[in-house]
Structure formats: C-alpha cells, structure tokens
C-alpha cells in the first residue's frame, strides 16, 4: 500500500474527501518528522512508538575497492510496534 492507496482507503471508510484526508495525513507526517528531528518520541498507545536511535560508528569495507573506510556515528529513525499492532498481525 502506498500513500495514495492509504488516502483513498481512509477517505472511503471515513466519508471525508481525499483532499481533507491527504491534508491530515501530511500534517501527521510533518509533526512526527518535527518531533523526531527535535529528539522527541511519538507514542501512539496500542500502535507503536516512533523514536530516534544512535547507530555507533564502525569500520566498513568498500565492496568495489576492498579498502577499509570509517563509517561515522549517526542518528536514525526507528519504529517499535505496540502490543495491539503485534497481536493484530499474528
């Protein structure tokens, strides 16, 4: 399912227009992005938690040349599924 499919499905189930659903979805995604950028968590009880995690720096290897390279520490977004979502997927 892509974003257009999601908007269409929510529109059909809620009775809202696709434009309104897309506006709300874009707002949600923007707020999650802003919170993660600020280092905050977004916790949706029963669904899951969006958060950031530090990935440690490490030594890697360039597969084309075989030369060792240093990969720096970085911060990456992560999602941890909640219990209700885990049970629904089982």
C-alpha positions as CSV (number, residue, x, y, z in Angstrom):
1,X,0.0,0.0,0.0
2,X,1.4,3.4,-0.9
3,X,0.3,6.9,0.3
4,X,-2.3,7.3,-2.4
5,X,-3.9,4.0,-1.6
6,X,-3.9,4.9,2.1
7,X,-5.6,8.2,1.4
8,X,-8.2,6.5,-0.8
9,X,-9.0,3.8,1.8
10,X,-9.3,6.3,4.7
11,X,-11.5,8.5,2.5
12,X,-13.9,5.7,1.7
13,X,-14.1,4.5,5.3
14,X,-14.4,7.9,6.9
15,X,-16.6,9.7,4.4
16,X,-14.1,12.6,4.2
17,X,-12.8,13.9,0.9
18,X,-9.5,12.7,-0.4
19,X,-8.1,16.2,-0.2
20,X,-9.1,16.5,3.5
21,X,-7.6,13.1,4.3
22,X,-4.4,14.0,2.5
23,X,-4.1,17.3,4.4
24,X,-4.5,15.4,7.7
25,X,-2.0,12.7,6.7
26,X,0.6,15.3,5.6
27,X,0.1,17.1,8.9
28,X,0.6,13.9,10.9
29,X,3.8,13.0,8.9
30,X,5.1,16.6,9.4
31,X,4.5,16.5,13.1
32,X,6.2,13.1,13.5
33,X,9.2,14.4,11.5
34,X,9.4,17.6,13.6
35,X,9.3,15.6,16.8
36,X,12.0,13.2,15.7
37,X,14.2,16.0,14.5
38,X,13.9,17.6,17.9
39,X,14.9,14.3,19.5
40,X,11.4,13.5,20.9
41,X,9.4,10.3,20.8
42,X,5.9,10.0,19.3
43,X,4.0,7.4,21.2
44,X,0.6,6.1,19.9
45,X,-0.7,3.7,22.6
46,X,-1.5,0.3,21.1
47,X,0.0,1.2,17.7
48,X,3.6,1.9,18.4
49,X,6.4,4.4,19.1
50,X,8.4,6.5,16.6
51,X,11.8,7.4,18.0
52,X,15.4,8.1,17.1
53,X,18.4,5.8,17.9
54,X,22.1,6.3,17.7
55,X,24.0,4.0,15.4
56,X,27.6,3.6,16.5
57,X,30.4,4.4,14.2
58,X,32.3,1.4,12.8
59,X,34.9,0.3,10.2
60,X,33.4,-0.9,6.9
61,X,34.8,-2.0,3.6
62,X,34.2,-0.5,0.2
63,X,32.9,-3.6,-1.9
64,X,34.4,-2.2,-5.1
65,X,37.9,-1.5,-3.9
66,X,38.2,-3.6,-0.8
67,X,39.6,-0.5,1.0
68,X,38.6,-0.1,4.7
69,X,36.5,3.0,5.4
70,X,35.4,4.6,8.6
71,X,31.6,4.9,8.9
72,X,30.7,7.7,11.3
73,X,28.2,7.6,14.2
74,X,24.7,8.6,13.0
75,X,21.1,9.1,14.3
76,X,18.4,7.0,12.6
77,X,14.6,7.0,12.9
78,X,13.1,3.8,14.3
79,X,9.6,2.4,14.9
80,X,8.7,-0.1,17.7
81,X,5.3,-1.8,17.2
82,X,2.8,-1.7,20.1
83,X,1.1,-4.8,21.6
84,X,-2.2,-4.3,19.8
85,X,-0.5,-4.0,16.5
86,X,1.6,-7.1,17.2
87,X,-1.5,-9.1,18.1
88,X,-3.4,-7.9,15.0
89,X,-0.5,-9.0,12.7
90,X,-0.2,-12.5,14.3
